[in-house]
Each structure stands twice: as C-alpha cells, then as structure tokens.
Amino acid sequence: MLSEHTVEGWLEGYILSGRHGFINSYEPFIHVVDSMFNQHAKWLEKCNELPWRAKIASLNLLITGLVWRQDHNGFTHQDPGFLDVVANKSPDVVRIYLPPDANSLLSVADHCLRSVNYVNVIVADKKEHPQYLDMDAAIAHCTKGVGIWDWASNDQGAEPDVVMASCGDVPTLEALAATALLRQHLPDVKVRFVNVLDLFKLVPHTEHPHGLTDREFEALFTPDRPVVFTSTAIPG
C-alpha cells in the first residue's frame, strides 16, 4: 500500500500488541512519516524512564530505493535525508545500520527483529550485489559494527598510506573498486579498507553507547593518515 503514514500506524499498533515487524519504503518517501517517527522515538525515550512499563518490540524501518540508483524514477528517488531526522533523536532509542551485502543484511535484520525499545533503521539496496562475507564473518562484522577488511587491504604489518572506508552497499562496491584500481596502478601504496555497518560507531562514545573511543577510532582510521570515506549518507 503506497501510504507510508498508514503502514507506519499499522506497524506501531502491531508491535504494541506484542508482535514484531518492519515496514519498507523508498528513501524519499519515508519522509512522509518523519513526524510519526519523531513521536514514537520521544515516547520510547520517556517509557525507558518508567521501570514498570513493559518493553515492546522495536520499530524497524527498511529503507530502499537508494539515491545511487537512477535507472528509473530518477527525479523522485534522491533523498537520503531521513537519516538526519533519525540521528537527531536520543542515542538511547535510535540505531542506524547500513549492511554491505546480503548476509550482513540477514544478520542485521535478525538482530533488529529480536531487539526491544528501539527504532532501528536499515538502509539496503534492493538490487543484487556481490557477497563479500560468509554468514559467520557477517555475524562477527555486524556484532562489531565496524572493522578492517584484511582481504581488501594490503597494509598488513605496516602503517597504511591511505585508509579507504565505506558505509552502505553501493558505496562499498565503489570503494572496493577504487581500492582494486589502487592496487593495480599504484601497488606500492599501502591501503587499509574499513567498512562501517553501524553508523553510530562514528560518533564519540561519550555521545552514543555504540560510539568508539579515541583509541578504537585511531586503531581503525589511524591518527594522521588520509581517509577517503564513501557513504550512503552522513547525517549532520
């Protein structure tokens, strides 16, 4: 049903009945429920202050129809700004995941459907993509939320000359292609490849419970090497 505010209301009622679910929408059309998302997130934040209130299944939103895909409806499918709306809410109740492949999407969806008292936003293209991680590796990567992909890097045992980083399925595909070109044409350049699946890993740990410490951040991105970051959307 092409009526985001209707299906959002249905889902809120559905999870309040003790069940679990998610809604699916394109990036530009999910803005129809901006205010409904805001209200639900604020309500969850207040509910968390009441120890007597029962926990409820998380509100899960699967966002497709990405800005990167201009093969049809090109003028209407160009607005990844919903993540700005989500990132502005309390870090106690919102989560944003951008799985790079199908196994990662399965692991993220499993986690989100089991979680309670959150609004989980998953951004995933509906087109076919390469599969980078087997299921065990995908689960481990999703659990960490961010990590170095050694198989796509050539800096083992040395400081990298550049860090190539990605967040999102299409950006990961493009960043890996760029990394392959670097290895082909500039084989002496040491490249480290970092993939970010949990967007809030990029927030300082003092501002979000999923955030990295300075030491953890520098272990991935180094303290002083250039970083080329390709992302579906970076709020703010």
N, CA, C and O of each residue as an XYZ file, in Angstrom:
944
protein
N       0.852     -1.190      0.000
C       0.000      0.000      0.000
C       0.883      1.234      0.000
O       1.702      1.412      0.902
N       0.726      2.085     -0.999
C       1.568      3.279     -1.109
C       1.014      4.402     -0.233
O       0.493      5.406     -0.719
N       1.146      4.194      1.060
C       0.679      5.182      2.038
C       1.490      4.980      3.299
O       1.061      4.289      4.223
N       2.680      5.595      3.332
C       3.624      5.327      4.418
C       3.045      5.622      5.796
O       3.308      4.892      6.751
N       2.256      6.694      5.900
C       1.744      7.019      7.228
C       0.727      5.971      7.701
O       0.584      5.742      8.902
N       0.038      5.350      6.776
C      -0.914      4.301      7.152
C      -0.188      3.055      7.647
O      -0.524      2.516      8.702
N       0.812      2.594      6.882
C       1.507      1.367      7.294
C       2.367      1.600      8.532
O       2.578      0.682      9.324
N       2.870      2.842      8.704
C       3.592      3.157      9.945
C       2.663      3.027     11.142
O       3.037      2.444     12.160
N       1.462      3.563     11.027
C       0.484      3.445     12.112
C       0.098      2.008     12.381
O      -0.042      1.601     13.535
N      -0.076      1.228     11.309
C      -0.377     -0.197     11.474
C       0.740     -0.898     12.247
O       0.481     -1.674     13.167
N       1.987     -0.613     11.860
C       3.113     -1.290     12.499
C       3.225     -0.904     13.973
O       3.500     -1.758     14.816
N       3.015      0.372     14.289
C       3.081      0.789     15.694
C       2.033      0.037     16.516
O       2.318     -0.426     17.620
N       0.834     -0.080     15.978
C      -0.200     -0.832     16.683
C       0.132     -2.315     16.778
O      -0.158     -2.966     17.781
N       0.742     -2.838     15.724
C       1.092     -4.264     15.673
C       2.120     -4.611     16.742
O       1.971     -5.613     17.441
N       3.167     -3.788     16.875
C       4.189     -4.106     17.871
C       3.689     -3.842     19.288
O       4.159     -4.475     20.234
N       2.746     -2.920     19.446
C       2.164     -2.702     20.771
C       1.325     -3.891     21.206
O       1.054     -4.062     22.395
N       0.912     -4.715     20.245
C       0.136     -5.916     20.573
C       1.040     -7.071     20.992
O       0.551     -8.155     21.309
N       2.382     -6.845     20.996
C       3.310     -7.881     21.426
C       3.981     -8.628     20.300
O       4.691     -9.604     20.538
N       3.766     -8.178     19.060
C       4.363     -8.858     17.921
C       5.534     -8.046     17.354
O       5.889     -7.000     17.897
N       6.123     -8.529     16.272
C       7.330     -7.934     15.708
C       7.132     -7.700     14.211
O       6.366     -8.420     13.571
N       7.808     -6.711     13.652
C       7.670     -6.478     12.225
C       8.545     -5.334     11.757
O       9.316     -4.765     12.530
N       8.415     -4.999     10.468
C       9.098     -3.839      9.908
C       8.302     -3.319      8.723
O       7.484     -4.036      8.146
N       8.548     -2.071      8.369
C       7.969     -1.514      7.154
C       9.098     -1.218      6.182
O      10.245     -1.006      6.576
N       8.750     -1.209      4.915
C       9.702     -0.967      3.840
C       9.257      0.243      3.045
O       8.080      0.369      2.706
N      10.199      1.143      2.744
C       9.861      2.323      1.958
C      11.098      2.802      1.214
O      12.224      2.449      1.564
N      10.877      3.603      0.191
C      11.992      4.237     -0.510
C      12.561      5.384      0.320
O      11.878      5.948      1.175
N      13.819      5.716      0.055
C      14.449      6.824      0.780
C      13.630      8.122      0.743
O      13.409      8.717      1.798
N      13.173      8.581     -0.424
C      12.490      9.877     -0.439
C      11.112      9.837      0.178
O      10.648     10.845      0.710
N      10.427      8.666      0.122
C       9.050      8.604      0.582
C       8.936      8.355      2.076
O       7.875      8.593      2.655
N      10.001      7.880      2.719
C       9.941      7.638      4.150
C       9.774      8.939      4.927
O       9.380      8.925      6.093
N      10.077     10.072      4.274
C       9.879     11.369      4.940
C       8.416     11.630      5.264
O       8.107     12.496      6.083
N       7.516     10.892      4.631
C       6.097     11.039      4.941
C       5.840     10.782      6.425
O       4.916     11.355      7.002
N       6.657      9.921      7.047
C       6.428      9.563      8.449
C       7.439     10.220      9.387
O       7.631      9.748     10.507
N       8.085     11.294      8.952
C       9.045     11.978      9.829
C       8.444     12.283     11.198
O       9.036     11.948     12.224
N       7.282     12.912     11.219
C       6.699     13.322     12.498
C       6.231     12.118     13.305
O       6.292     12.133     14.534
N       5.760     11.066     12.616
C       5.340      9.864     13.335
C       6.547      9.181     13.969
O       6.480      8.724     15.110
N       7.649      9.113     13.227
C       8.886      8.570     13.803
C       9.317      9.401     15.008
O       9.664      8.850     16.052
N       9.294     10.733     14.864
C       9.685     11.607     15.972
C       8.878     11.309     17.229
O       9.429     11.185     18.322
N       7.575     11.197     17.057
C       6.705     10.976     18.211
C       6.976      9.619     18.857
O       7.011      9.509     20.082
N       7.167      8.590     18.039
C       7.427      7.257     18.594
C       8.766      7.232     19.340
O       8.873      6.637     20.412
N       9.785      7.884     18.765
C      11.094      7.918     19.424
C      11.028      8.652     20.757
O      11.623      8.212     21.741
N      10.305      9.771     20.794
C      10.160     10.517     22.052
C       9.386      9.688     23.083
O       9.710      9.694     24.271
N       8.362      8.979     22.608
C       7.572      8.136     23.501
C       8.428      7.024     24.092
O       8.341      6.739     25.287
N       9.268      6.387     23.248
C      10.170      5.348     23.753
C      11.131      5.912     24.795
O      11.389      5.281     25.820
N      11.653      7.097     24.527
C      12.604      7.708     25.456
C      11.966      7.895     26.831
O      12.598      7.636     27.855
N      10.731      8.339     26.849
C      10.043      8.535     28.130
C       9.675      7.204     28.776
O       9.718      7.067     29.999
N       9.312      6.227     27.952
C       8.963      4.910     28.500
C      10.154      4.271     29.208
O       9.996      3.561     30.202
N      11.350      4.536     28.680
C      12.553      3.962     29.291
C      12.804      4.502     30.693
O      13.579      3.924     31.455
N      12.156      5.601     31.030
C      12.303      6.174     32.364
C      11.331      5.545     33.363
O      11.396      5.839     34.557
N      10.438      4.689     32.888
C       9.403      4.091     33.740
C       9.674      2.602     33.905
O       9.380      1.824     32.998
N      10.223      2.192     35.034
C      10.600      0.780     35.199
C       9.413     -0.176     35.177
O       9.595     -1.370     34.942
N       8.213      0.319     35.415
C       7.057     -0.559     35.464
C       6.452     -0.821     34.086
O       5.584     -1.683     33.944
N       6.903     -0.084     33.076
C       6.303     -0.262     31.754
C       6.978     -1.417     31.015
O       8.205     -1.508     30.979
N       6.173     -2.292     30.430
C       6.712     -3.438     29.697
C       7.450     -2.987     28.442
O       7.062     -2.010     27.801
N       8.509     -3.700     28.098
C       9.238     -3.410     26.865
C       8.422     -3.871     25.666
O       7.636     -4.815     25.758
N       8.620     -3.189     24.535
C       7.925     -3.574     23.305
C       8.949     -3.830     22.202
O      10.083     -3.354     22.266
N       8.538     -4.578     21.207
C       9.404     -4.826     20.061
C       9.790     -3.501     19.402
O       9.024     -2.538     19.420
N      10.970     -3.471     18.831
C      11.458     -2.252     18.195
C      10.668     -1.933     16.933
O      10.137     -2.822     16.267
N      10.604     -0.645     16.624
C      10.039     -0.174     15.358
C      11.145     -0.244     14.305
O      12.139      0.477     14.395
N      10.973     -1.109     13.311
C      12.011     -1.351     12.311
C      11.601     -0.781     10.961
O      10.513     -1.064     10.460
N      12.483      0.023     10.378
C      12.220      0.632      9.082
C      13.314      0.210      8.101
O      14.494      0.466      8.337
N      12.928     -0.425      7.022
C      13.860     -0.854      5.978
C      13.753      0.132      4.823
O      12.696      0.265      4.206
N      14.855      0.821      4.534
C      14.861      1.890      3.530
C      15.561      1.396      2.271
O      16.725      0.995      2.315
N      14.840      1.428      1.137
C      15.418      1.029     -0.145
C      15.242      2.186     -1.135
O      15.091      3.334     -0.717
N      15.259      1.900     -2.423
C      15.104      2.945     -3.432
C      16.175      4.006     -3.292
O      15.861      5.189     -3.162
N      17.431      3.604     -3.317
C      18.540      4.467     -2.921
C      18.837      5.573     -3.921
O      18.508      5.484     -5.104
N      19.474      6.625     -3.399
C      19.866      7.767     -4.222
C      20.795      7.353     -5.354
O      20.853      8.019     -6.388
N      21.525      6.248     -5.160
C      22.519      5.829     -6.148
C      21.890      5.216     -7.380
O      22.534      5.143     -8.427
N      20.653      4.776     -7.282
C      20.013      4.065     -8.388
C      19.157      5.026     -9.208
O      18.070      5.413     -8.777
N      19.642      5.414    -10.389
C      18.923      6.348    -11.237
C      18.416      5.674    -12.511
O      18.225      6.332    -13.534
N      18.197      4.353    -12.445
C      17.736      3.634    -13.624
C      16.240      3.815    -13.862
O      15.751      3.535    -14.957
N      15.504      4.283    -12.842
C      14.096      4.611    -13.030
C      13.705      5.602    -11.936
O      14.335      5.646    -10.880
N      12.675      6.389    -12.190
C      12.194      7.373    -11.204
C      13.332      8.237    -10.668
O      13.392      8.526     -9.472
N      14.224      8.643    -11.552
C      15.436      9.323    -11.113
C      15.212     10.621    -10.377
O      16.009     10.972     -9.507
N      14.157     11.348    -10.693
C      13.954     12.647    -10.066
C      13.239     12.543     -8.720
O      13.178     13.530     -7.988
N      12.700     11.385     -8.378
C      11.983     11.248     -7.113
C      12.730     10.417     -6.091
O      12.398     10.467     -4.907
N      13.730      9.653     -6.511
C      14.431      8.747     -5.599
C      15.807      9.317     -5.260
O      16.832      8.689     -5.527
N      15.818     10.503     -4.673
C      17.091     11.181     -4.441
C      17.126     11.911     -3.112
O      17.515     13.078     -3.067
N      16.733     11.263     -2.034
C      16.718     11.979     -0.763
C      17.047     11.055      0.400
O      16.154     10.441      0.983
N      18.336     10.956      0.737
C      18.725     10.131      1.888
C      18.615     10.864      3.217
O      19.186     10.415      4.210
N      17.889     11.989      3.262
C      17.896     12.837      4.445
C      17.159     12.308      5.652
O      17.216     12.924      6.716
N      16.458     11.173      5.527
C      15.766     10.632      6.699
C      16.738     10.296      7.815
O      16.387     10.365      8.993
N      17.970      9.930      7.444
C      18.952      9.604      8.483
C      19.293     10.828      9.334
O      19.646     10.686     10.504
N      19.190     12.027      8.758
C      19.373     13.235      9.562
C      18.319     13.309     10.665
O      18.622     13.640     11.811
N      17.080     12.997     10.297
C      15.982     13.034     11.262
C      16.235     12.025     12.388
O      16.025     12.323     13.564
N      16.687     10.833     12.006
C      16.917      9.779     12.997
C      18.083     10.134     13.915
O      18.003      9.953     15.130
N      19.158     10.636     13.330
C      20.369     10.910     14.110
C      20.161     12.016     15.136
O      20.934     12.130     16.088
N      19.130     12.829     14.955
C      18.868     13.919     15.892
C      18.157     13.473     17.156
O      18.015     14.249     18.101
N      17.711     12.227     17.177
C      16.958     11.748     18.335
C      17.895     11.184     19.412
O      19.101     11.054     19.204
N      17.313     10.859     20.550
C      18.089     10.376     21.690
C      18.896      9.141     21.314
O      18.349      8.207     20.727
N      20.182      9.115     21.639
C      21.009      7.930     21.352
C      20.564      6.693     22.110
O      21.020      5.591     21.805
N      19.690      6.848     23.084
C      19.208      5.695     23.836
C      18.171      4.892     23.061
O      17.884      3.752     23.424
N      17.600      5.470     21.992
C      16.482      4.781     21.338
C      16.645      4.596     19.830
O      15.835      3.892     19.226
N      17.648      5.193     19.199
C      17.757      5.070     17.739
C      19.029      4.344     17.332
O      20.073      4.481     17.970
N      18.924      3.568     16.254
C      20.044      2.832     15.682
C      19.946      2.900     14.156
O      18.849      2.858     13.599
N      21.098      3.006     13.481
C      21.139      3.069     12.023
C      22.147      2.045     11.522
O      23.307      2.050     11.932
N      21.694      1.164     10.629
C      22.554      0.119     10.092
C      22.563      0.175      8.564
O      21.522      0.343      7.929
N      23.764      0.029      7.984
C      23.921      0.023      6.537
C      24.724     -1.209      6.127
O      25.925     -1.106      5.876
N      24.075     -2.375      6.055
C      24.787     -3.612      5.741
C      25.352     -3.596      4.319
O      24.681     -3.130      3.397
N      26.581     -4.102      4.127
C      27.218     -4.048      2.815
C      26.813     -5.165      1.867
O      27.034     -5.046      0.661
N      26.222     -6.259      2.375
C      25.852     -7.370      1.498
C      24.672     -8.127      2.100
O      24.155     -7.756      3.154
N      24.250     -9.201      1.412
C      23.035     -9.907      1.811
C      23.176    -10.606      3.162
O      22.256    -10.552      3.978
N      24.313    -11.263      3.412
C      24.487    -11.942      4.693
C      24.491    -10.944      5.848
O      23.945    -11.220      6.916
N      25.109     -9.789      5.629
C      25.089     -8.740      6.658
C      23.667     -8.244      6.892
O      23.273     -7.975      8.027
N      22.903     -8.125      5.814
C      21.502     -7.708      5.947
C      20.711     -8.722      6.759
O      19.909     -8.340      7.612
N      20.927    -10.014      6.503
C      20.244    -11.047      7.276
C      20.596    -10.960      8.756
O      19.721    -11.075      9.615
N      21.878    -10.757      9.054
C      22.308    -10.675     10.449
C      21.720     -9.444     11.129
O      21.254     -9.521     12.266
N      21.742     -8.310     10.434
C      21.184     -7.077     10.990
C      19.677     -7.218     11.225
O      19.163     -6.818     12.269
N      18.975     -7.794     10.238
C      17.531     -7.957     10.381
C      17.199     -8.872     11.554
O      16.255     -8.605     12.298
N      17.960     -9.940     11.725
C      17.755    -10.849     12.852
C      17.919    -10.103     14.175
O      17.121    -10.266     15.098
N      18.964     -9.285     14.249
C      19.206     -8.507     15.469
C      18.059     -7.524     15.733
O      17.567     -7.423     16.857
N      17.641     -6.807     14.691
C      16.619     -5.779     14.868
C      15.271     -6.382     15.260
O      14.554     -5.823     16.090
N      14.927     -7.528     14.659
C      13.643     -8.151     14.969
C      13.623     -8.765     16.360
O      12.549     -9.019     16.907
N      14.792     -9.006     16.941
C      14.867     -9.518     18.307
C      14.948     -8.398     19.346
O      14.728     -8.638     20.533
N      15.257     -7.194     18.912
C      15.514     -6.096     19.852
C      14.207     -5.486     20.354
O      13.141     -5.681     19.769
N      14.320     -4.748     21.445
C      13.159     -4.087     22.038
C      13.511     -2.641     22.360
O      14.668     -2.301     22.607
N      12.479     -1.802     22.350
C      12.568     -0.407     22.787
C      13.527      0.453     21.959
O      14.127      1.392     22.482
N      13.672      0.134     20.663
C      14.477      0.954     19.766
C      13.665      1.309     18.522
O      12.630      0.707     18.235
N      14.162      2.294     17.805
C      13.794      2.472     16.407
C      15.034      2.110     15.602
O      16.055      2.793     15.686
N      14.949      1.046     14.831
C      16.060      0.590     14.001
C      15.811      0.975     12.552
O      14.760      0.664     11.991
N      16.771      1.647     11.953
C      16.674      1.999     10.538
C      17.750      1.233      9.779
O      18.936      1.338     10.089
N      17.324      0.459      8.778
C      18.241     -0.308      7.936
C      18.171      0.263      6.529
O      17.084      0.410      5.970
N      19.323      0.586      5.953
C      19.381      1.087      4.581
C      20.020      0.007      3.711
O      21.171     -0.372      3.930
N      19.268     -0.486      2.720
C      19.772     -1.572      1.874
C      19.161     -1.468      0.483
O      17.950     -1.301      0.338
N      19.996     -1.566     -0.523
C      19.531     -1.543     -1.900
C      18.764     -2.824     -2.210
O      19.062     -3.881     -1.655
N      17.782     -2.726     -3.092
C      17.001     -3.921     -3.442
C      17.547     -4.623     -4.674
O      16.985     -5.634     -5.094
N      18.621     -4.123     -5.263
C      19.247     -4.776     -6.404
C      20.282     -5.796     -5.921
O      20.676     -5.786     -4.755
N      20.712     -6.664     -6.816
C      21.716     -7.657     -6.463
C      23.085     -7.007     -6.294
O      23.437     -6.074     -7.015
N      23.852     -7.517     -5.328
C      25.191     -7.020     -5.041
C      26.138     -8.198     -4.852
O      25.685     -9.313     -4.595
N      27.428     -7.975     -4.973
C      28.380     -9.045     -4.636
C      28.253     -9.426     -3.161
O      27.858     -8.613     -2.325
N      28.598    -10.684     -2.861
C      28.594    -11.177     -1.486
C      30.036    -11.195     -0.999
O      30.868    -11.929     -1.533
N      30.332    -10.388      0.013
C      31.707    -10.248      0.496
C      32.021    -11.157      1.675
O      33.156    -11.609      1.830
N      31.019    -11.426      2.508
C      31.250    -12.133      3.771
C      30.396    -13.387      3.841
O      29.218    -13.363      3.485
N      30.992    -14.491      4.303
C      30.154    -15.655      4.585
C      29.350    -15.353      5.850
O      29.564    -14.324      6.492
N      28.423    -16.251      6.209
C      27.488    -15.932      7.280
C      28.188    -15.706      8.615
O      27.836    -14.782      9.348
N      29.173    -16.538      8.936
C      29.886    -16.366     10.205
C      30.633    -15.036     10.244
O      30.621    -14.335     11.256
N      31.284    -14.695      9.126
C      32.011    -13.423      9.062
C      31.042    -12.249      9.126
O      31.344    -11.223      9.736
N      29.872    -12.400      8.496
C      28.877    -11.328      8.518
C      28.361    -11.094      9.937
O      28.199     -9.951     10.364
N      28.105    -12.174     10.657
C      27.628    -12.032     12.036
C      28.683    -11.349     12.898
O      28.361    -10.478     13.706
N      29.944    -11.744     12.726
C      31.024    -11.125     13.500
C      31.150     -9.645     13.160
O      31.337     -8.814     14.049
N      31.047     -9.313     11.864
C      31.167     -7.913     11.444
C      29.997     -7.090     11.970
O      30.182     -5.956     12.411
N      28.792     -7.657     11.925
C      27.619     -6.940     12.426
C      27.703     -6.724     13.933
O      27.278     -5.690     14.449
N      28.247     -7.698     14.620
C      28.386     -7.575     16.068
C      29.323     -6.433     16.440
O      29.060     -5.691     17.386
N      30.423     -6.293     15.690
C      31.368     -5.198     15.941
C      30.850     -3.875     15.400
O      31.086     -2.827     16.001
N      30.151     -3.908     14.276
C      29.602     -2.689     13.686
C      30.542     -1.955     12.771
O      30.109     -1.131     11.966
N      31.831     -2.241     12.880
C      32.843     -1.612     12.033
C      34.087     -2.492     12.096
O      34.363     -3.117     13.120
N      34.834     -2.536     11.000
C      36.035     -3.358     11.043
C      36.884     -3.216      9.795
O      36.428     -2.739      8.756
N      38.139     -3.645      9.927
C      39.071     -3.662      8.800
C      38.838     -4.949      8.002
O      38.778     -6.038      8.572
N      38.711     -4.814      6.704
C      38.615     -5.980      5.830
C      40.017     -6.288      5.321
O      40.493     -5.666      4.371
N      40.674     -7.255      5.961
C      42.055     -7.587      5.605
C      42.179     -8.057      4.162
O      43.173     -7.763      3.497
N      41.171     -8.789      3.668
C      41.239     -9.336      2.318
C      41.196     -8.235      1.251
O      41.582     -8.463      0.104
N      40.727     -7.048      1.630
C      40.686     -5.928      0.690
C      41.805     -4.921      0.972
O      41.856     -3.864      0.342
N      42.694     -5.238      1.904
C      43.769     -4.332      2.306
C      45.126     -4.936      1.941
O      45.246     -6.145      1.742
N      46.128     -4.090      1.859
C      47.499     -4.590      1.634
C      48.499     -3.906      2.564
O      49.674     -3.757      2.230
N      48.009     -3.490      3.743
C      48.871     -2.797      4.705
C      49.288     -3.707      5.852
O      49.793     -3.224      6.865
N      49.085     -5.028      5.713
C      49.371     -5.940      6.813
C      50.808     -5.758      7.312
O      51.772     -5.846      6.551
N      50.914     -5.499      8.629
C      52.224     -5.338      9.240
C      52.846     -3.977      9.053
O      54.012     -3.782      9.398
N      52.091     -3.017      8.511
C      52.644     -1.684      8.281
C      51.540     -0.643      8.420
O      50.351     -0.953      8.337
N      51.959      0.585      8.633
C      51.004      1.686      8.644
C      50.534      1.940      7.209
O      51.354      1.940      6.291
N      49.245      2.153      6.999
C      48.770      2.405      5.640
C      49.166      3.806      5.164
O      49.379      4.716      5.965
N      49.256      3.948      3.865
C      49.427      5.282      3.285
C      48.094      6.006      3.189
O      48.037      7.234      3.259
N      47.025      5.242      3.028
C      45.684      5.811      2.930
C      44.682      4.799      3.452
O      44.871      3.591      3.308
N      43.624      5.295      4.056
C      42.526      4.447      4.522
C      41.335      4.662      3.598
O      40.829      5.776      3.468
N      40.896      3.590      2.964
C      39.675      3.622      2.167
C      38.554      3.082      3.048
O      38.663      1.975      3.577
N      37.490      3.844      3.210
C      36.403      3.440      4.099
C      35.071      3.563      3.379
O      34.906      4.384      2.477
N      34.121      2.726      3.797
C      32.808      2.748      3.154
C      31.725      2.499      4.182
O      31.966      1.915      5.238
N      30.507      2.961      3.848
C      29.334      2.732      4.688
C      28.130      2.645      3.758
O      27.729      3.646      3.163
N      27.553      1.454      3.631
C      26.453      1.247      2.700
C      26.850      0.314      1.577
O      28.033      0.188      1.258
N      25.866     -0.347      0.971
C      26.179     -1.382     -0.015
C      26.746     -0.831     -1.314
O      27.783     -1.309     -1.775
N      26.098      0.159     -1.916
C      26.631      0.734     -3.154
C      27.958      1.455     -2.917
O      28.887      1.263     -3.702
N      28.092      2.277     -1.872
C      29.393      2.884     -1.598
C      30.500      1.864     -1.366
O      31.642      2.093     -1.764
N      30.176      0.735     -0.724
C      31.188     -0.302     -0.510
C      31.646     -0.885     -1.836
O      32.841     -1.099     -2.037
N      30.724     -1.140     -2.730
C      31.067     -1.651     -4.053
C      32.005     -0.683     -4.777
O      33.001     -1.105     -5.365
N      31.689      0.606     -4.732
C      32.500      1.602     -5.417
C      33.864      1.777     -4.742
O      34.881      1.931     -5.419
N      33.879      1.753     -3.410
C      35.147      1.911     -2.689
C      36.069      0.724     -2.931
O      37.281      0.895     -3.069
N      35.504     -0.476     -2.982
C      36.318     -1.650     -3.277
C      36.883     -1.596     -4.693
O      38.015     -2.015     -4.935
N      36.088     -1.078     -5.625
C      36.580     -0.929     -6.997
C      37.739      0.061     -7.043
O      38.727     -0.164     -7.741
N      37.614      1.153     -6.301
C      38.708      2.134     -6.244
C      39.955      1.528     -5.613
O      41.072      1.790     -6.060
N      39.762      0.717     -4.572
C      40.893      0.062     -3.919
C      41.593     -0.905     -4.873
O      42.821     -0.989     -4.890
N      40.810     -1.630     -5.661
C      41.394     -2.548     -6.643
C      42.217     -1.789     -7.686
O      43.270     -2.267     -8.110
N      41.747     -0.619     -8.098
C      42.494      0.193     -9.058
C      43.800      0.703     -8.448
O      44.824      0.771     -9.128
N      43.757      1.057     -7.171
C      44.980      1.497     -6.500
C      46.009      0.371     -6.472
O      47.189      0.591     -6.744
N      45.551     -0.838     -6.141
C      46.483     -1.970     -6.105
C      47.052     -2.268     -7.494
O      48.204     -2.680     -7.626
N      46.235     -2.056     -8.523
C      46.673     -2.343     -9.885
C      47.666     -1.311    -10.402
O      48.688     -1.664    -10.991
N      47.361     -0.035    -10.180
C      48.159      1.029    -10.788
C      49.213      1.621     -9.848
O      50.210      2.186    -10.297
N      48.977      1.482     -8.523
C      49.937      2.001     -7.544
C      50.193      0.914     -6.497
O      49.804      1.066     -5.340
N      50.841     -0.174     -6.894
C      50.992     -1.333     -5.987
C      51.823     -1.039     -4.748
O      51.724     -1.770     -3.762
N      52.639      0.010     -4.767
C      53.462      0.329     -3.599
C      52.687      1.098     -2.533
O      53.159      1.235     -1.404
N      51.511      1.597     -2.878
C      50.693      2.335     -1.909
C      50.013      1.348     -0.965
O      49.302      0.442     -1.401
N      50.238      1.533      0.318
C      49.636      0.668      1.321
C      48.225      1.170      1.651
O      48.040      2.286      2.138
N      47.245      0.319      1.375
C      45.845      0.700      1.533
C      45.196     -0.152      2.619
O      45.336     -1.375      2.627
N      44.493      0.498      3.526
C      43.675     -0.198      4.520
C      42.215      0.039      4.172
O      41.806      1.170      3.909
N      41.422     -1.045      4.173
C      39.999     -0.910      3.857
C      39.177     -1.124      5.123
O      39.294     -2.154      5.786
N      38.341     -0.135      5.448
C      37.482     -0.189      6.631
C      36.032     -0.098      6.191
O      35.662      0.778      5.409
N      35.212     -1.012      6.699
C      33.781     -0.943      6.422
C      33.022     -0.619      7.703
O      33.246     -1.223      8.752
N      32.118      0.349      7.588
C      31.269      0.765      8.704
C      29.856      0.269      8.435
O      29.250      0.642      7.430
N      29.332     -0.557      9.308
C      27.965     -1.058      9.177
C      27.014     -0.337     10.123
O      25.881     -0.023      9.755
N      27.471     -0.080     11.326
C      26.695      0.648     12.341
C      27.130      2.108     12.279
O      28.235      2.445     12.701
N      26.264      2.975     11.752
C      26.655      4.365     11.523
C      27.071      5.076     12.804
O      27.940      5.948     12.774
N      26.460      4.713     13.927
C      26.765      5.395     15.177
C      28.121      4.998     15.759
O      28.534      5.538     16.785
N      28.811      4.068     15.119
C      30.187      3.802     15.515
C      31.080      5.014     15.278
O      32.131      5.146     15.905
N      30.665      5.895     14.379
C      31.468      7.074     14.046
C      31.256      8.219     15.036
O      31.932      9.244     14.955
N      30.327      8.046     15.959
C      30.051      9.062     16.971
C      30.926      8.780     18.193
O      31.095      7.615     18.552
N      31.484      9.793     18.839
C      32.284      9.540     20.051
C      31.490      8.748     21.094
O      30.280      8.928     21.233
N      32.175      7.884     21.812
C      31.497      7.021     22.786
C      30.844      7.813     23.900
O      29.961      7.304     24.590
N      31.266      9.049     24.081
C      30.646      9.904     25.095
C      29.282     10.428     24.659
O      28.523     10.952     25.475
N      28.968     10.285     23.356
C      27.716     10.820     22.829
C      26.731      9.741     22.399
O      25.548     10.023     22.209
N      27.208      8.503     22.243
C      26.315      7.414     21.851
C      26.878      6.112     22.408
O      28.091      5.900     22.374
N      26.008      5.233     22.922
C      26.515      3.985     23.512
C      27.223      3.079     22.514
O      27.996      2.215     22.928
N      26.991      3.245     21.225
C      27.691      2.449     20.215
C      28.980      3.105     19.729
O      29.723      2.507     18.951
N      29.246      4.313     20.174
C      30.391      5.066     19.667
C      31.734      4.477     20.071
O      31.841      3.747     21.056
N      32.763      4.812     19.285
C      34.127      4.346     19.545
C      34.859      5.293     20.481
O      34.582      6.492     20.513
N      35.792      4.745     21.237
C      36.718      5.601     21.974
C      37.739      6.172     20.988
O      37.851      5.694     19.860
N      38.473      7.183     21.411
C      39.507      7.752     20.536
C      40.530      6.691     20.142
O      40.994      6.652     19.002
N      40.872      5.840     21.091
C      41.864      4.805     20.816
C      41.336      3.798     19.791
O      42.063      3.392     18.885
N      40.076      3.400     19.937
C      39.470      2.471     18.982
C      39.367      3.096     17.594
O      39.611      2.434     16.585
N      39.007      4.363     17.555
C      38.878      5.053     16.268
C      40.223      5.115     15.546
O      40.309      4.836     14.350
N      41.269      5.484     16.285
C      42.589      5.607     15.666
C      43.157      4.251     15.262
O      43.953      4.168     14.326
N      42.755      3.179     15.963
C      43.209      1.845     15.586
C      42.666      1.441     14.222
O      43.273      0.638     13.513
N      41.524      2.001     13.865
C      40.938      1.712     12.558
C      41.396      2.702     11.494
O      41.856      2.314     10.421
N      41.262      3.980     11.810
C      41.450      5.026     10.807
C      42.810      5.717     10.901
O      43.119      6.595     10.095
N      43.617      5.326     11.878
C      44.921      5.928     12.178
C      44.738      7.355     12.695
O      43.686      7.955     12.476
N      45.734      7.900     13.370
C      45.611      9.273     13.869
C      45.957     10.339     12.841
O      45.596     11.504     13.010
N      46.668      9.946     11.757
C      47.190     11.011     10.897
C      47.231     10.674      9.404
O      47.765     11.458      8.619
N      46.677      9.524      8.993
C      46.706      9.178      7.579
C      45.436      9.670      6.887
O      44.385      9.749      7.524
N      45.511     10.001      5.598
C      44.306     10.454      4.883
C      43.263      9.338      4.800
O      43.589      8.164      4.625
N      42.023      9.739      4.930
C      40.911      8.799      4.863
C      39.976      9.224      3.729
O      39.523     10.368      3.682
N      39.695      8.300      2.827
C      38.726      8.529      1.764
C      37.467      7.745      2.149
O      37.453      6.514      2.120
N      36.410      8.483      2.510
C      35.217      7.850      3.057
C      34.065      7.966      2.049
O      33.698      9.064      1.630
N      33.506      6.814      1.671
C      32.378      6.771      0.747
C      31.177      6.261      1.498
O      31.231      5.192      2.106
N      30.073      7.023      1.467
C      28.933      6.672      2.305
C      27.622      6.946      1.602
O      27.514      7.835      0.758
N      26.611      6.143      1.982
C      25.249      6.394      1.515
C      24.756      7.740      2.009
O      24.165      8.507      1.249
N      24.995      8.028      3.264
C      24.570      9.311      3.840
C      25.244      9.498      5.176
O      25.283      8.571      5.985
N      25.769     10.665      5.418
C      26.343     11.007      6.709
C      25.514     12.147      7.306
O      25.570     13.273      6.812
N      24.746     11.863      8.363
C      23.910     12.904      8.959
C      24.738     14.079      9.464
O      25.909     13.933      9.815
N      24.115     15.223      9.492
C      24.760     16.416     10.020
C      25.367     17.255      8.958
O      25.950     18.298      9.254
